[in-house]
Amino acid sequence: MKKLLLTILFLFAAIPLMAQKYDHPIDKATEDCMEKDMSTAGMVKCLNEAYDKYDNELNRLYKILMKKLDDDSAKELKSAQIEWIVFRDKEFKLIDAVYSKLEGTMYIPMRVSDRIEIVKKRVLDFEAYADLAGINIK
């Protein structure tokens, strides 16, 4: 009974992740992956893969923007990215501190999901900047 209750609680907690609009291909791949294995270990595997994909996409977009932006804009991007990395690392520490106090395996994928959202937001920001600057990122 306890396992069933934890599963139900996890599913309710994961609904925002699963219910969001999958407007990025990485999200769709993650959804497909999670549908194949809904165990905690399976979800964590899929979410870790999604994190790695978003991190790689972030680095790819950063390199493109640095090459295509004018010198002043590239300088500002570099400065902002250094500060964003500091923010990201501090936010990850906060996430870890909060989740480390919680009991239950359902919080493991939720922790990874929270980390993904931070990096995903930056990817979406970079995509928007490229679009505004007329830079092809494909």
Rosetta constraint file for C-alpha pairs under 8 A:
AtomPair CA 1 CA 5 HARMONIC 6.20 0.50
AtomPair CA 2 CA 6 HARMONIC 6.19 0.50
AtomPair CA 3 CA 7 HARMONIC 6.13 0.50
AtomPair CA 4 CA 8 HARMONIC 6.20 0.50
AtomPair CA 5 CA 9 HARMONIC 6.14 0.50
AtomPair CA 6 CA 10 HARMONIC 6.03 0.50
AtomPair CA 6 CA 104 HARMONIC 7.59 0.50
AtomPair CA 6 CA 106 HARMONIC 7.12 0.50
AtomPair CA 7 CA 11 HARMONIC 6.17 0.50
AtomPair CA 7 CA 106 HARMONIC 7.42 0.50
AtomPair CA 8 CA 12 HARMONIC 6.29 0.50
AtomPair CA 9 CA 13 HARMONIC 6.17 0.50
AtomPair CA 9 CA 106 HARMONIC 7.87 0.50
AtomPair CA 10 CA 14 HARMONIC 5.99 0.50
AtomPair CA 10 CA 106 HARMONIC 5.17 0.50
AtomPair CA 10 CA 107 HARMONIC 7.70 0.50
AtomPair CA 11 CA 15 HARMONIC 6.07 0.50
AtomPair CA 13 CA 110 HARMONIC 7.86 0.50
AtomPair CA 14 CA 18 HARMONIC 6.24 0.50
AtomPair CA 14 CA 110 HARMONIC 7.22 0.50
AtomPair CA 15 CA 19 HARMONIC 5.50 0.50
AtomPair CA 16 CA 20 HARMONIC 5.87 0.50
AtomPair CA 17 CA 113 HARMONIC 7.69 0.50
AtomPair CA 18 CA 31 HARMONIC 7.09 0.50
AtomPair CA 22 CA 27 HARMONIC 5.47 0.50
AtomPair CA 22 CA 28 HARMONIC 5.75 0.50
AtomPair CA 23 CA 27 HARMONIC 7.20 0.50
AtomPair CA 23 CA 28 HARMONIC 7.78 0.50
AtomPair CA 24 CA 28 HARMONIC 6.71 0.50
AtomPair CA 25 CA 29 HARMONIC 6.23 0.50
AtomPair CA 26 CA 30 HARMONIC 6.13 0.50
AtomPair CA 26 CA 50 HARMONIC 6.32 0.50
AtomPair CA 26 CA 53 HARMONIC 6.98 0.50
AtomPair CA 26 CA 54 HARMONIC 7.28 0.50
AtomPair CA 27 CA 31 HARMONIC 6.11 0.50
AtomPair CA 27 CA 50 HARMONIC 7.42 0.50
AtomPair CA 28 CA 32 HARMONIC 6.20 0.50
AtomPair CA 29 CA 33 HARMONIC 6.08 0.50
AtomPair CA 29 CA 50 HARMONIC 7.96 0.50
AtomPair CA 30 CA 34 HARMONIC 6.08 0.50
AtomPair CA 30 CA 46 HARMONIC 5.84 0.50
AtomPair CA 30 CA 47 HARMONIC 6.67 0.50
AtomPair CA 30 CA 49 HARMONIC 7.87 0.50
AtomPair CA 30 CA 50 HARMONIC 6.12 0.50
AtomPair CA 31 CA 35 HARMONIC 6.20 0.50
AtomPair CA 32 CA 36 HARMONIC 6.70 0.50
AtomPair CA 33 CA 37 HARMONIC 6.94 0.50
AtomPair CA 33 CA 43 HARMONIC 7.93 0.50
AtomPair CA 33 CA 46 HARMONIC 5.82 0.50
AtomPair CA 34 CA 38 HARMONIC 5.65 0.50
AtomPair CA 34 CA 42 HARMONIC 6.73 0.50
AtomPair CA 34 CA 43 HARMONIC 5.49 0.50
AtomPair CA 34 CA 46 HARMONIC 6.12 0.50
AtomPair CA 37 CA 42 HARMONIC 5.00 0.50
AtomPair CA 37 CA 43 HARMONIC 6.69 0.50
AtomPair CA 38 CA 42 HARMONIC 5.92 0.50
AtomPair CA 38 CA 43 HARMONIC 5.91 0.50
AtomPair CA 39 CA 43 HARMONIC 6.08 0.50
AtomPair CA 40 CA 44 HARMONIC 6.08 0.50
AtomPair CA 40 CA 105 HARMONIC 6.84 0.50
AtomPair CA 40 CA 106 HARMONIC 6.83 0.50
AtomPair CA 40 CA 108 HARMONIC 7.66 0.50
AtomPair CA 40 CA 109 HARMONIC 6.91 0.50
AtomPair CA 41 CA 45 HARMONIC 6.12 0.50
AtomPair CA 42 CA 46 HARMONIC 6.27 0.50
AtomPair CA 43 CA 47 HARMONIC 6.01 0.50
AtomPair CA 43 CA 109 HARMONIC 6.34 0.50
AtomPair CA 44 CA 48 HARMONIC 5.91 0.50
AtomPair CA 44 CA 108 HARMONIC 7.12 0.50
AtomPair CA 44 CA 109 HARMONIC 5.11 0.50
AtomPair CA 44 CA 112 HARMONIC 7.24 0.50
AtomPair CA 45 CA 49 HARMONIC 6.23 0.50
AtomPair CA 46 CA 50 HARMONIC 6.22 0.50
AtomPair CA 47 CA 51 HARMONIC 6.12 0.50
AtomPair CA 47 CA 109 HARMONIC 7.02 0.50
AtomPair CA 47 CA 112 HARMONIC 6.41 0.50
AtomPair CA 47 CA 113 HARMONIC 6.59 0.50
AtomPair CA 47 CA 116 HARMONIC 7.82 0.50
AtomPair CA 48 CA 52 HARMONIC 6.25 0.50
AtomPair CA 48 CA 112 HARMONIC 6.87 0.50
AtomPair CA 49 CA 53 HARMONIC 6.18 0.50
AtomPair CA 50 CA 54 HARMONIC 6.13 0.50
AtomPair CA 50 CA 116 HARMONIC 7.33 0.50
AtomPair CA 51 CA 55 HARMONIC 6.05 0.50
AtomPair CA 51 CA 112 HARMONIC 7.77 0.50
AtomPair CA 51 CA 115 HARMONIC 7.57 0.50
AtomPair CA 51 CA 116 HARMONIC 5.26 0.50
AtomPair CA 51 CA 119 HARMONIC 7.66 0.50
AtomPair CA 52 CA 56 HARMONIC 6.08 0.50
AtomPair CA 53 CA 57 HARMONIC 6.05 0.50
AtomPair CA 54 CA 58 HARMONIC 5.99 0.50
AtomPair CA 54 CA 116 HARMONIC 7.41 0.50
AtomPair CA 54 CA 119 HARMONIC 6.46 0.50
AtomPair CA 54 CA 120 HARMONIC 6.03 0.50
AtomPair CA 54 CA 123 HARMONIC 7.05 0.50
AtomPair CA 55 CA 59 HARMONIC 6.34 0.50
AtomPair CA 55 CA 119 HARMONIC 6.59 0.50
AtomPair CA 56 CA 60 HARMONIC 6.15 0.50
AtomPair CA 57 CA 61 HARMONIC 6.08 0.50
AtomPair CA 57 CA 123 HARMONIC 6.88 0.50
AtomPair CA 58 CA 62 HARMONIC 6.08 0.50
AtomPair CA 58 CA 119 HARMONIC 7.48 0.50
AtomPair CA 58 CA 122 HARMONIC 7.12 0.50
AtomPair CA 58 CA 123 HARMONIC 5.17 0.50
AtomPair CA 58 CA 126 HARMONIC 7.66 0.50
AtomPair CA 59 CA 63 HARMONIC 6.26 0.50
AtomPair CA 60 CA 64 HARMONIC 6.39 0.50
AtomPair CA 61 CA 65 HARMONIC 6.07 0.50
AtomPair CA 61 CA 123 HARMONIC 7.48 0.50
AtomPair CA 61 CA 126 HARMONIC 6.52 0.50
AtomPair CA 61 CA 127 HARMONIC 7.42 0.50
AtomPair CA 61 CA 137 HARMONIC 6.93 0.50
AtomPair CA 62 CA 66 HARMONIC 6.06 0.50
AtomPair CA 62 CA 126 HARMONIC 7.29 0.50
AtomPair CA 63 CA 67 HARMONIC 6.28 0.50
AtomPair CA 64 CA 68 HARMONIC 6.14 0.50
AtomPair CA 64 CA 137 HARMONIC 6.95 0.50
AtomPair CA 65 CA 69 HARMONIC 5.64 0.50
AtomPair CA 65 CA 74 HARMONIC 7.26 0.50
AtomPair CA 65 CA 126 HARMONIC 7.94 0.50
AtomPair CA 65 CA 130 HARMONIC 6.83 0.50
AtomPair CA 65 CA 135 HARMONIC 7.74 0.50
AtomPair CA 66 CA 74 HARMONIC 5.22 0.50
AtomPair CA 66 CA 77 HARMONIC 7.44 0.50
AtomPair CA 66 CA 78 HARMONIC 7.83 0.50
AtomPair CA 67 CA 74 HARMONIC 7.83 0.50
AtomPair CA 68 CA 135 HARMONIC 7.04 0.50
AtomPair CA 69 CA 73 HARMONIC 5.78 0.50
AtomPair CA 69 CA 74 HARMONIC 5.45 0.50
AtomPair CA 69 CA 133 HARMONIC 7.84 0.50
AtomPair CA 70 CA 74 HARMONIC 6.01 0.50
AtomPair CA 71 CA 75 HARMONIC 6.09 0.50
AtomPair CA 72 CA 76 HARMONIC 6.36 0.50
AtomPair CA 73 CA 77 HARMONIC 6.10 0.50
AtomPair CA 74 CA 78 HARMONIC 6.14 0.50
AtomPair CA 75 CA 79 HARMONIC 6.30 0.50
AtomPair CA 76 CA 80 HARMONIC 6.01 0.50
AtomPair CA 77 CA 81 HARMONIC 5.94 0.50
AtomPair CA 78 CA 82 HARMONIC 6.26 0.50
AtomPair CA 79 CA 83 HARMONIC 6.46 0.50
AtomPair CA 80 CA 84 HARMONIC 5.99 0.50
AtomPair CA 81 CA 85 HARMONIC 6.11 0.50
AtomPair CA 82 CA 86 HARMONIC 6.60 0.50
AtomPair CA 83 CA 87 HARMONIC 6.30 0.50
AtomPair CA 84 CA 88 HARMONIC 5.97 0.50
AtomPair CA 85 CA 89 HARMONIC 6.08 0.50
AtomPair CA 86 CA 90 HARMONIC 6.25 0.50
AtomPair CA 87 CA 91 HARMONIC 6.01 0.50
AtomPair CA 88 CA 92 HARMONIC 6.07 0.50
AtomPair CA 88 CA 118 HARMONIC 7.06 0.50
AtomPair CA 88 CA 119 HARMONIC 7.90 0.50
AtomPair CA 89 CA 93 HARMONIC 6.32 0.50
AtomPair CA 90 CA 94 HARMONIC 6.31 0.50
AtomPair CA 91 CA 95 HARMONIC 6.15 0.50
AtomPair CA 92 CA 96 HARMONIC 6.09 0.50
AtomPair CA 92 CA 115 HARMONIC 6.55 0.50
AtomPair CA 93 CA 97 HARMONIC 6.07 0.50
AtomPair CA 94 CA 98 HARMONIC 6.17 0.50
AtomPair CA 95 CA 99 HARMONIC 6.06 0.50
AtomPair CA 95 CA 111 HARMONIC 6.75 0.50
AtomPair CA 95 CA 114 HARMONIC 7.43 0.50
AtomPair CA 95 CA 115 HARMONIC 7.71 0.50
AtomPair CA 96 CA 100 HARMONIC 5.74 0.50
AtomPair CA 96 CA 111 HARMONIC 7.30 0.50
AtomPair CA 97 CA 101 HARMONIC 6.92 0.50
AtomPair CA 98 CA 102 HARMONIC 7.34 0.50
AtomPair CA 99 CA 107 HARMONIC 6.76 0.50
AtomPair CA 99 CA 108 HARMONIC 7.99 0.50
AtomPair CA 99 CA 111 HARMONIC 6.57 0.50
AtomPair CA 102 CA 107 HARMONIC 7.12 0.50
AtomPair CA 103 CA 107 HARMONIC 7.42 0.50
AtomPair CA 104 CA 108 HARMONIC 7.87 0.50
AtomPair CA 105 CA 109 HARMONIC 7.88 0.50
AtomPair CA 106 CA 110 HARMONIC 6.82 0.50
AtomPair CA 107 CA 111 HARMONIC 6.02 0.50
AtomPair CA 108 CA 112 HARMONIC 6.67 0.50
AtomPair CA 109 CA 113 HARMONIC 6.04 0.50
AtomPair CA 110 CA 114 HARMONIC 6.21 0.50
AtomPair CA 111 CA 115 HARMONIC 6.53 0.50
AtomPair CA 112 CA 116 HARMONIC 6.24 0.50
AtomPair CA 113 CA 117 HARMONIC 6.33 0.50
AtomPair CA 114 CA 118 HARMONIC 6.78 0.50
AtomPair CA 115 CA 119 HARMONIC 6.76 0.50
AtomPair CA 116 CA 120 HARMONIC 5.83 0.50
AtomPair CA 117 CA 121 HARMONIC 5.97 0.50
AtomPair CA 118 CA 122 HARMONIC 6.70 0.50
AtomPair CA 119 CA 123 HARMONIC 6.34 0.50
AtomPair CA 120 CA 124 HARMONIC 6.19 0.50
AtomPair CA 121 CA 125 HARMONIC 6.15 0.50
AtomPair CA 122 CA 126 HARMONIC 6.18 0.50
AtomPair CA 123 CA 127 HARMONIC 6.19 0.50
AtomPair CA 124 CA 128 HARMONIC 6.16 0.50
AtomPair CA 125 CA 129 HARMONIC 6.18 0.50
AtomPair CA 126 CA 130 HARMONIC 6.11 0.50
AtomPair CA 127 CA 131 HARMONIC 6.18 0.50
AtomPair CA 127 CA 137 HARMONIC 7.60 0.50
AtomPair CA 128 CA 132 HARMONIC 6.15 0.50
AtomPair CA 129 CA 133 HARMONIC 6.12 0.50
AtomPair CA 130 CA 134 HARMONIC 5.97 0.50
AtomPair CA 130 CA 135 HARMONIC 4.83 0.50
AtomPair CA 130 CA 136 HARMONIC 6.97 0.50
AtomPair CA 130 CA 137 HARMONIC 7.02 0.50
AtomPair CA 131 CA 135 HARMONIC 5.92 0.50
AtomPair CA 131 CA 136 HARMONIC 7.41 0.50
